[in-house]
Amino acid sequence: MSLGDQVASNLPYLRRYARALTGSQASGDAFVRATLEAALADEGLKASLSDGRVPLYRAFNKIWASAYQETGSASSESQHEAAAQGRLKQVTPLNRQALLLTTLENFTAGEAAEIMEISTDDVERLVREAVEEIDRESSTSVLIIEDEPLISMQLEDLVRSLGHEISGTAATRTQALEVAETTKAGLVLADIQLADGSSGLDAVDDILALGSVPVIFITAYPERLLTGDRPEPTYLVTKPFQEATVRAAISQALFFGSSRPLD
């Protein structure tokens, strides 16, 4: 496989990480683009990318960390991002980096340490601190859109274990809208393919028409949504999922988005 093909195969997942870290598709993609531009300008950096995902993510993290230190965060483009900027000034990003790398991106603690250029012990400490931070999040109500009963129950148990309430569950687009119209949710967990052949994407569009709310998509086919051809979900979890991955996504969604119910 050529270097270009290898980088291209990892790019959708780097973009997913970048969006989760920054809370914005536009900001995340800008940092990914800056990483690729840096690699093109530096033959040594470019050659290192042939060693797989770790050096690619390490290169990205250097670019992002440098920009964060200089400006406090990526430039804001919306009210959503402006709110994120205010919170970022109060919370170190290292905890989120460590948690996202070891859960969302499935790196080992050792690999995350290499990416972040810190010790493995430091990564494990940062992850523990991140989990504690998650547990301190203000509770909210969660709407679960999932057509597999066992997965739906698993998500319900996980959400409740984090101190949140269930505003309702739905297995179809119609059911999701009915629940959203009668009960106010502060977070939505949505499958992509629903029981009656309807789309979780369409269900979420219906819900967002009622008001702004953070959304986490859960799908067995993430590559279908990571094409760059259309606006992509900021929070995307791959099935089969680990509970730690969903926990991290919920933390990020509530960190960057309002946890208040729909008005």
C-alpha positions as CSV (number, residue, x, y, z in Angstrom):
1,M,0.0,0.0,0.0
2,S,1.4,3.4,-0.9
3,L,1.9,6.1,1.7
4,G,-1.0,8.1,0.2
5,D,-3.3,5.1,0.4
6,Q,-2.3,4.4,3.9
7,V,-2.9,7.9,5.1
8,A,-6.2,8.0,3.3
9,S,-7.4,4.9,5.0
10,N,-6.7,6.4,8.4
11,L,-8.0,9.9,7.6
12,P,-11.7,9.3,8.3
13,Y,-10.9,8.2,11.9
14,L,-8.4,11.0,12.4
15,R,-11.2,13.4,11.3
16,R,-13.6,11.8,13.8
17,Y,-11.0,12.2,16.6
18,A,-10.4,15.8,15.6
19,R,-14.1,16.7,15.6
20,A,-14.6,15.0,19.0
21,L,-11.6,16.9,20.4
22,T,-12.6,20.3,19.1
23,G,-16.4,19.9,19.1
24,S,-16.7,21.1,15.5
25,Q,-16.4,19.5,12.1
26,A,-15.0,22.7,10.6
27,S,-12.4,23.2,13.3
28,G,-11.4,19.5,13.4
29,D,-11.1,19.4,9.6
30,A,-9.0,22.6,9.7
31,F,-6.5,21.0,12.0
32,V,-6.4,17.8,10.0
33,R,-5.7,19.8,6.9
34,A,-2.9,21.7,8.7
35,T,-1.4,18.4,9.7
36,L,-1.3,17.1,6.1
37,E,0.2,20.4,4.9
38,A,2.9,20.2,7.5
39,A,3.7,16.6,6.4
40,L,4.0,17.8,2.7
41,A,6.4,20.5,3.8
42,D,8.6,18.2,6.0
43,E,10.1,15.1,4.3
44,G,11.0,13.6,7.7
45,L,7.5,14.0,9.0
46,K,6.0,12.7,5.8
47,A,8.3,9.6,5.9
48,S,7.3,8.9,9.5
49,L,3.6,8.5,8.5
50,S,4.4,5.2,6.8
51,D,4.6,3.7,10.3
52,G,0.8,3.8,10.7
53,R,-1.8,5.5,12.8
54,V,0.4,6.4,15.8
55,P,2.7,8.9,13.9
56,L,-0.3,10.4,12.1
57,Y,-2.1,11.1,15.3
58,R,1.1,12.3,16.9
59,A,1.6,14.8,14.1
60,F,-2.0,16.0,14.5
61,N,-1.6,16.4,18.2
62,K,1.5,18.5,17.8
63,I,-0.4,20.9,15.4
64,W,-3.4,21.0,17.7
65,A,-1.5,21.5,20.9
66,S,0.5,24.3,19.4
67,A,-2.6,26.2,18.2
68,Y,-4.3,25.6,21.6
69,Q,-1.4,27.1,23.5
70,E,-1.2,30.1,21.2
71,T,-4.9,30.9,21.0
72,G,-6.7,29.0,23.7
73,S,-8.5,27.0,21.1
74,A,-9.6,26.9,17.5
75,S,-11.4,29.9,16.0
76,S,-15.1,30.0,16.8
77,E,-17.6,29.9,14.0
78,S,-20.9,29.6,15.8
79,Q,-22.7,30.0,19.1
80,H,-22.1,26.3,19.7
81,E,-18.3,26.7,19.3
82,A,-18.3,30.0,21.3
83,A,-19.7,28.1,24.3
84,A,-17.1,25.4,23.8
85,Q,-14.3,28.0,23.9
86,G,-15.5,29.4,27.2
87,R,-15.4,25.9,28.8
88,L,-12.1,25.0,27.2
89,K,-10.4,27.9,29.0
90,Q,-11.4,26.3,32.3
91,V,-10.6,22.6,31.6
92,T,-7.3,21.1,30.4
93,P,-7.6,19.3,27.1
94,L,-5.1,16.6,28.1
95,N,-7.7,14.5,29.9
96,R,-10.0,14.5,26.9
97,Q,-7.1,13.6,24.6
98,A,-6.1,10.7,26.7
99,L,-9.7,9.5,27.1
100,L,-10.6,9.8,23.4
101,L,-7.4,8.1,22.2
102,T,-7.9,5.1,24.4
103,T,-11.6,4.7,24.0
104,L,-13.0,6.3,20.8
105,E,-9.8,5.5,18.8
106,N,-8.9,2.3,20.6
107,F,-5.2,3.0,21.1
108,T,-3.4,1.3,24.0
109,A,-2.2,3.5,26.9
110,G,1.3,3.0,25.5
111,E,0.3,4.1,22.0
112,A,-1.6,7.1,23.4
113,A,1.5,8.0,25.5
114,E,3.6,8.0,22.2
115,I,1.0,10.2,20.5
116,M,0.9,12.7,23.3
117,E,4.6,12.4,24.1
118,I,4.1,11.7,27.8
119,S,4.5,8.6,29.9
120,T,2.1,5.7,30.0
121,D,1.5,6.4,33.7
122,D,0.5,9.9,32.9
123,V,-1.9,8.7,30.2
124,E,-3.5,6.3,32.8
125,R,-3.8,9.1,35.3
126,L,-5.3,11.5,32.8
127,V,-7.9,8.8,31.8
128,R,-8.8,8.3,35.5
129,E,-9.2,12.1,35.9
130,A,-11.4,12.3,32.8
131,V,-13.7,9.6,34.1
132,E,-14.0,11.5,37.4
133,E,-14.8,14.6,35.4
134,I,-17.5,12.7,33.5
135,D,-19.1,11.6,36.8
136,R,-19.3,15.2,37.9
137,E,-21.2,16.3,34.7
138,S,-24.6,17.8,35.4
139,S,-27.3,15.2,34.9
140,T,-29.6,15.5,31.9
141,S,-32.3,13.4,30.2
142,V,-31.5,11.2,27.3
143,L,-33.6,10.0,24.3
144,I,-32.4,6.6,22.9
145,I,-33.2,5.8,19.3
146,E,-32.3,2.1,18.8
147,D,-34.2,-0.7,17.2
148,E,-32.3,-3.6,18.9
149,P,-33.9,-4.2,22.3
150,L,-30.8,-5.6,23.9
151,I,-28.7,-2.7,22.8
152,S,-31.3,-0.2,23.8
153,M,-31.4,-1.8,27.3
154,Q,-27.6,-1.7,27.5
155,L,-27.6,1.9,26.7
156,E,-30.4,2.7,29.2
157,D,-28.3,1.0,31.9
158,L,-25.2,2.9,31.0
159,V,-27.0,6.2,30.8
160,R,-28.5,5.7,34.2
161,S,-25.2,4.6,35.7
162,L,-23.8,8.0,34.7
163,G,-26.5,9.7,36.7
164,H,-28.7,10.7,33.7
165,E,-32.4,10.0,33.2
166,I,-34.1,8.4,30.2
167,S,-36.6,10.7,28.5
168,G,-37.8,7.9,26.2
169,T,-36.8,5.2,23.8
170,A,-37.8,4.7,20.1
171,A,-37.2,2.1,17.4
172,T,-38.5,4.1,14.4
173,R,-38.3,7.7,13.1
174,T,-42.0,8.2,13.9
175,Q,-41.6,7.0,17.4
176,A,-38.6,9.2,18.0
177,L,-40.4,12.3,16.9
178,E,-43.4,11.4,19.1
179,V,-41.2,11.1,22.1
180,A,-39.3,14.3,21.3
181,E,-42.5,16.2,21.0
182,T,-43.8,15.0,24.4
183,T,-40.7,14.8,26.5
184,K,-37.7,17.1,26.5
185,A,-34.3,15.6,26.1
186,G,-30.9,17.1,26.8
187,L,-29.0,14.4,24.7
188,V,-29.9,12.0,21.9
189,L,-28.3,8.6,21.3
190,A,-29.3,7.5,17.8
191,D,-28.8,4.4,15.7
192,I,-28.6,5.0,11.9
193,Q,-30.7,2.1,10.5
194,L,-34.0,1.7,12.3
195,A,-36.6,-1.1,12.6
196,D,-39.0,0.0,9.8
197,G,-36.3,0.9,7.4
198,S,-36.4,4.5,8.4
199,S,-33.2,6.5,9.0
200,G,-31.9,7.7,12.3
201,L,-30.4,10.6,10.5
202,D,-33.8,11.7,9.4
203,A,-35.2,11.1,12.9
204,V,-32.5,13.4,14.3
205,D,-33.2,16.1,11.7
206,D,-36.9,16.0,12.9
207,I,-35.7,16.4,16.5
208,L,-33.3,19.2,15.7
209,A,-36.1,21.1,13.9
210,L,-37.7,21.4,17.4
211,G,-34.5,22.9,19.0
212,S,-30.8,22.4,19.5
213,V,-29.7,19.3,21.4
214,P,-26.4,17.3,21.4
215,V,-26.5,14.1,19.4
216,I,-24.4,10.9,19.4
217,F,-24.8,8.5,16.5
218,I,-24.1,4.8,17.0
219,T,-23.6,2.7,13.9
220,A,-22.0,-0.5,12.6
221,Y,-20.9,1.3,9.4
222,P,-19.1,4.6,10.4
223,E,-17.3,4.8,7.1
224,R,-20.6,5.6,5.4
225,L,-20.8,8.8,7.4
226,L,-17.1,9.7,7.3
227,T,-16.8,10.6,3.6
228,G,-16.4,14.4,3.9
229,D,-19.1,14.8,1.2
230,R,-21.7,16.1,3.6
231,P,-21.9,17.6,7.1
232,E,-20.8,14.8,9.4
233,P,-21.9,14.0,13.0
234,T,-19.4,15.3,15.5
235,Y,-20.0,12.4,17.9
236,L,-19.9,8.9,16.2
237,V,-19.6,5.6,18.0
238,T,-18.9,2.3,16.2
239,K,-20.9,-0.9,16.9
240,P,-20.1,-3.1,18.6
241,F,-19.2,-0.5,21.2
242,Q,-17.4,-0.5,24.5
243,E,-19.2,1.2,27.3
244,A,-16.1,3.4,27.9
245,T,-16.4,4.7,24.3
246,V,-20.0,5.7,24.8
247,R,-19.1,7.2,28.2
248,A,-16.4,9.3,26.5
249,A,-18.8,10.4,23.7
250,I,-21.4,11.4,26.2
251,S,-18.9,13.5,28.2
252,Q,-17.7,15.2,25.0
253,A,-21.2,15.9,23.8
254,L,-22.3,17.4,27.1
255,F,-18.9,19.3,27.4
256,F,-19.3,21.0,24.0
257,G,-23.1,21.2,23.7
258,S,-25.8,22.4,26.1
259,S,-27.0,19.8,28.5
260,R,-30.2,21.7,29.0
261,P,-33.5,20.2,27.7
262,L,-35.1,21.5,24.5
263,D,-37.0,24.8,25.1
